[in-house]
Amino acid sequence: EIKIHKGIDLSTWRFGDPVYVTANGCVVIVDYNETYGNYIIVQHKENISTLSARLSEVKVKHGDIIKQGDIIGLTGNTGEGNGVCLHYEIHIGLDVVDPLSYLDATQ
């Protein structure tokens, strides 16, 4: 069985590192499933949302208004995957887009 991987996995190789929200927004989903493990969806402006998954711990709750740089969770290995990481996706409407086009590793 082939699965399409929508998003990127970011790892520091350490369990429990902080995960920061990438832009201001509102937490619309905090949940768990077998694929993503512990995950959070944040709604941002202009129909953009981000998904942060595989978290060992969640530090926000549904409805929280958060600012860029706030800690939303800790890296982990819940759900499907290999090793400790943050699984990260960017959605514009119903489309999943390449997060690498939006990330600036220099900051």
C-alpha positions as CSV (number, residue, x, y, z in Angstrom):
1,E,0.0,0.0,0.0
2,I,1.3,3.4,-1.0
3,K,0.4,6.5,1.1
4,I,0.8,10.0,-0.1
5,H,2.7,12.1,2.5
6,K,1.2,15.6,2.6
7,G,3.5,17.8,4.5
8,I,7.0,17.6,6.0
9,D,8.5,16.0,9.0
10,L,10.9,18.2,11.0
11,S,13.1,16.6,13.6
12,T,15.6,17.7,16.2
13,W,16.0,14.0,17.2
14,R,14.9,15.0,20.7
15,F,11.6,14.1,22.4
16,G,9.8,17.0,24.0
17,D,11.2,19.9,22.1
18,P,8.8,22.9,21.9
19,V,6.7,23.3,18.8
20,Y,5.9,27.0,17.9
21,V,2.9,28.3,15.9
22,T,4.1,29.8,12.7
23,A,1.6,32.6,12.4
24,N,-1.2,34.3,14.5
25,G,-4.4,32.4,14.6
26,C,-7.1,30.5,16.4
27,V,-6.9,26.8,17.5
28,V,-9.8,25.1,15.8
29,I,-9.0,21.4,16.4
30,V,-7.0,19.6,19.1
31,D,-7.4,15.8,18.6
32,Y,-5.8,12.4,18.2
33,N,-6.0,9.8,15.5
34,E,-4.0,6.8,14.4
35,T,-2.3,8.6,11.5
36,Y,-1.4,12.0,13.0
37,G,-1.3,11.0,16.7
38,N,-1.8,14.1,18.8
39,Y,-2.4,17.0,16.4
40,I,-3.5,20.6,16.3
41,I,-5.1,22.7,13.5
42,V,-4.7,26.4,13.7
43,Q,-6.8,28.7,11.5
44,H,-4.9,31.7,10.2
45,K,-6.0,34.6,7.9
46,E,-7.2,34.3,4.3
47,N,-8.4,30.7,4.5
48,I,-5.0,29.4,5.5
49,S,-4.6,26.7,8.2
50,T,-1.7,24.7,9.6
51,L,-1.6,21.2,11.0
52,S,1.0,20.2,13.6
53,A,1.1,16.5,14.4
54,R,2.8,13.6,16.1
55,L,3.0,15.7,19.3
56,S,4.0,14.1,22.6
57,E,2.0,16.8,24.4
58,V,-0.4,19.6,23.5
59,K,-0.1,23.0,25.2
60,V,-3.2,24.7,23.8
61,K,-7.0,24.0,23.7
62,H,-9.8,24.5,21.2
63,G,-10.7,28.2,20.8
64,D,-7.3,29.6,22.0
65,I,-6.2,32.7,20.2
66,I,-2.4,32.4,19.7
67,K,0.4,34.5,18.4
68,Q,3.3,33.6,16.1
69,G,6.0,32.1,18.3
70,D,3.7,30.7,21.0
71,I,4.4,27.2,22.1
72,I,1.5,24.9,21.0
73,G,3.0,21.5,21.9
74,L,6.0,19.3,22.2
75,T,7.7,17.0,19.6
76,G,6.9,13.3,19.9
77,N,6.3,10.1,18.0
78,T,2.5,9.6,18.4
79,G,0.7,8.3,15.3
80,E,2.3,6.8,12.2
81,G,5.9,7.6,11.4
82,N,9.5,6.8,12.1
83,G,11.0,8.5,15.1
84,V,10.5,11.7,17.0
85,C,9.4,14.6,14.8
86,L,6.9,17.3,14.0
87,H,4.7,16.6,11.1
88,Y,3.7,19.9,9.6
89,E,1.2,20.8,6.9
90,I,-0.2,24.0,5.3
91,H,-3.7,24.1,3.9
92,I,-5.2,26.8,1.7
93,G,-8.9,26.1,1.6
94,L,-9.1,22.3,1.0
95,D,-5.7,22.1,-0.8
96,V,-2.5,21.0,1.0
97,V,0.4,23.0,-0.3
98,D,4.2,22.5,0.0
99,P,5.3,24.0,3.3
100,L,8.8,24.5,2.1
101,S,7.7,27.4,0.0
102,Y,6.5,29.2,3.1
103,L,9.2,28.4,5.6
104,D,12.2,30.6,6.2
105,A,14.9,28.6,8.0
106,T,17.0,31.8,8.6
107,Q,14.7,33.0,11.4
